[in-house]
Every structure is written in C-alpha cells, then in structure tokens.
C-alpha cells in the first residue's frame, strides 16, 4: 500500500500537478515535458502490471482527479448570471476535455489491463459520466433556457455569437455518448462516439419545441395584425429563409422537419384565411399586377401545397372581374384586343409567378371557355378582329410580331365551342377582303389557314384554301393579261379583274344581277373575256356587277376630284351626265338593276360623310329635292357646284340590311352547317374505320355538339350514303364504313 501511495505521489509531482496548472491557465495546446510524461507512464505501468491492488488505487486516483476538477469547475460557474453562463460553461468544458484527453494518455495502461478486466468501463466513459453528473445535469435547465434565449435573440436579429449556440448544442449531443473517445484534429480535440441523443432530444422535445411555438405564434399574430398583406408575406419569407440558415448552421437535421412544421403552421396554416380576407390580401396583390410580389405570395403558400388552392380561388375571382369589366365593350376590335391582353397577362403570371402550375392553367382555361361561349357573338367578334388584322394591323408588324398576332387569335379560337360560327363568319369576311383586294398578305392568310387546319383539320379550311388558290391563279391571269399589247389597259382604262370559282366564295345572289353599263366598260369586259376564253376554252366567265370599285376622275367640276365608287354609282353618274335631271324610277328602268341597291348608291352619292359631314342635301355629288327619305319618285341631277377640301373621296355606301339579304344568309348558313356536319361525320368515321362504328355510337358522339339535333345527324348520314362517301358495313348492317376511293 505504501508503495502505491508513493507511486501516486510520484505521478502527481512528476506530471499531474503541472498538467492541472497548465489546463487552469488555458495554455492550449499543452506543452507537456516528454521526460516527465515518460517517467509518470513508467510508474503507472509498474503499478498496473506488478500489483493488482495498486492498479485499483491508481484507478481511484484517476477518478478523484477528474471529479475534483469538475467539482471545482462547477462551483466556479454555478452562480454566474444567465448572460455569462454559456461562455464560461464552454470554457470549462474545453478545459475538462483537455484534462480527460491527457489523463487518458497518461493512464492508458489502466484501459489496457485494469478497466477491461474489471469491466469498469473505459477511462473516457468514466470521465464523461463524471462531467455529466457533476457539471452538466445540475446546470441542464439553465443551459437549455439560455440557449433558447440566444436562438430567439438570433431570430429577432440581435447580434449574437452563433458559434456559441452551435458548440453548446454539440456538447448537449455529445454528453452521454456510447464509447466516447477524444481525438486530435488540427491541434483541436474532438469527441467521437455513438450518440444516444438522450439529452438533445430532451432539450428539443421539452424545451426548444415549445419555445419555438411560442415565438413564431406571437410573431405571426403581430405581423398579420400590423402589416399589409405583401409586408406580411415578405416578413414571413425573410424569417423562413433565416430560419433555414439557422437550421443549417447549428440545428441537427433530425429536428428540421418538426421546426419547419411549427413555422409553417403559424405563418401559413393559421393565417391563410386572414390573408385571403384582408383588404390588402391575396386578391389585392393579384390586382396590383406586380409579378414579383405575386411570386412571393405563391412561394410562401406553396410551402404548404394544400393552400395553393386559396390563391387559385382568388385568381379565379380576379379573371372573372377582368372579363365582367370587358364584357361592356361593344367594339369587337377593342374587346378581342383586351381578351388577348388578359390571356397574355395570365399566361405570363402563371409562368413567372405561379411556377407554371397546372391548376392555374386549368382555371384560366375554364373561365376563358365559359366567357368565350357565353354569347355566340364572341365567335363573330373574333372573326371581325381577324379580318381587321389581315386588312390593316399586320402592315405595321414584322414577321415575328405577325406570328405572335396569329397565335393570339388561335389561342382564343381554341376556347370556342361553336367553331362552326367562326368558320362561317371568317369565310364570309375573307371572301370580301380578297375580292376587294384589301388583304395585305396572302402569305399571312395562308399561315393563319394552316394554324386553323392544325386545330380542326383540312376539311374545316377547305373553302379558305380554295379562295387562296383562286387569288393566286387570278394574279397569274392578270399578269398574263397585262402582257397584251394594251398592257392590260383596253381603251386606255386600267382594267383590274379577279377570277374566282363560283362555289368557294361568299357572294350574294343580287351581286350577280346584270347591270346596263356604259359601252366603254362593256368593251373592256369583252376584251378580257376573249383573252380568258382563248386560254381556257371549257370555262365560262360570269361577271359580278355588284362587286368591285371604279376610280373616277371628274373634269367638269371646280377641281379635278377623284372618287372611289361602285359600278352602279358610275352608271348613275353617266346617265345624269347624258340626260341631266332624272327620277330615280327612270334610272332604275335604264339600269335594270335592284331597286334597293340603286337607292343605297344614290343616298351615298348625296350624303356620304366622306364629303358631306353635315348631311346637307345640296352638298353631295348629286342633289335633288328630297324630304326625309329618298324615294323612287324623287328627281336627281349631277351637282356641278360640288366643292370639297378632299380631292380623293369615297362614295361606297353603307350596306343597308334587308329581308331578302337576311333570307339569303339563312339559306347560306344552313348549307354551310350541313357541310360542316357532313365533314365532321366523315372525319369521325374515317379516323375510326378499323373499329366498329354503330349508328347509336355515331349519334352519341356527334350530338355532343350543340349545333346539331339527332334528326339532322340522321338525315346527313343518309346524304353521305347517297353520295357514295360512306356505306353500311357488309358484316354488320348497323355499322358504317368510309369508302376509300
């Protein structure tokens, strides 16, 4: 026993005494004398190898040194204020680790023999247990509270030392490790071992989780009460971003999901309805049209995907409001332009702010489809807008802009359920502008037709394609005609002709009526007729007197005026020049033409606002003693005193609707409706020709289109059979097949 005491005394004097002093001073890394170290270890080796009882004494001494040091360290810091506790605790922990590390190295032979044989646990394990019991556990609650305070200060943007938080949480995790060891890395002592997580989970479950819930709940309630909607969103996103930085820096990954869930509940779940209802909330933010702020709104609520629907509900209200406002617009050009603008805005919003979320696309499409089919007039308005683009708008656009403009029209076209109405109106307007030579580009016309074809198929655009082919062929004929000796100017008159096939174009029957025209024009017509028949012997030209315009030069007036007039107007003027005063009834007899058209042309020659804005009956190109309305019994004459500031003016009349024209349009629409139905039936049967197509299935498939009744479908199936386009199946009389010619 005496030798054991002497040995321990030697070890203390040789090494432990200096070690404790160096650690207390904090002079790290420690500068231990190699000679003293070897002398102490040699003594320890003898005590553990030669005398078993001395090994136990040595072990007890090891425990005593560690215990006394830890007790002294605890006594130094136990009464410190909360602000000082963390810093001093970390300092004492660092010193304890230094002591444990060097004590284990000095007493290493105890681990090799004694502790293993006695099942006492390693020196490290015993040392950590002492630190846990004597230092950590007594200070645990204070440490937990103080680290929570530091984290909340960090959340409140106070300047704090995050490294201290990181280190204290690391120590909480290291305490109670299984088989701990201390290794040296870059002159720094690092604890390694298997984590039990007992204390860190205790800290999180019983302290930090509650602290986080209280903090974020109070912050969210205060922010939603005192801030505007966008300020609340910005504040919440800023907090969540900083919280993620804190998690990455000093919170263990095992707790991230729980912390995120607490934050998301307080900031999003508990306040999303308030954010929706407040005056500066979601709808207000959408109306602001600031994509960056809307994107922040989506970014916040999409953290909890279930609440994207809340934005979508407000998005639906927002688009509805835009549509209801624009429904009051009567001008189709302004109305369609506004619809295109709305769609572009919504597409941009969905792509840039809503991450191209399919839910918002579905909502946008649903609302556009509803409004575009709410009134049949929208199909007509889209056709009118298309006509305007082809006649005027594309003139100021480059190739890329034209492509965008056509795509804009197609985008709205896709929403139409009644595409037949659009087709009928577009065919009519296209026919008018091509005949009047008002289309700015056949290339653009063809591009648009191709886009329609991609959407609805080749049958849908058959008439449009025929009109384009006629226009191109007509241009070839005119170019050849101008190569004649008179250069396309028979009798010195520049004669422009357009040749069209009878069935493709939308030409009213009364436009085909013959008109008694001056001989000079008859000669021009005969000259072209002879030229054309010589090239196409099996064809016949039918002249449309009601179409086309004439440029007239007036030599007998005060100025050399020019007018763009109809053929009928020119003939009226020629007769007035020849006979002087004439009644309208006499003119009707001379021309042998439609009464309504003559009345319209006479009215335009008197009152057209191009040259007679005041509608004075004596200031027109012709004049007469009219009362309220021009009648066939009224007498008219050429107004030789005509005087106007405009040298070149237009006398084309505004078309007056009449019952005969309405009847023609009804017949035309019925005919086109049948053509569309038959084309649709052929398309279905042809595309499904390898499957059985029964009568009932065909009726069910086609009757989904609101335009057609079951009776109409049945009648047109029979017509297709009569035409030899489809037939009843040889195998099943109740099935239909396409006849492939």
DADA-V35727 format. One record per helix or strand of 3 or more residues. SS is the DSSP state (helix for helix, strand for strand). FROM is the first residue (numbers start at 1). TO is the last residue. Records with the same first field share a line. If there is no record, write none. Layout:
# DADA-V35727
SS: FROM-TO + FROM-TO
This chain:
# DADA-V35727
helix: 2-25 + 34-50 + 52-77 + 82-106 + 108-117 + 123-155 + 162-174 + 198-226 + 229-250 + 253-269 + 272-277 + 282-287 + 291-301 + 305-326 + 332-352 + 358-372 + 377-391 + 393-396 + 399-413 + 419-435 + 442-456 + 459-481 + 490-492 + 509-512 + 519-535 + 567-579 + 584-591 + 595-607 + 659-687 + 695-702 + 710-722
strand: 178-185 + 188-194 + 549-553 + 562-566 + 622-624 + 635-638 + 648-650 + 726-728 + 735-738
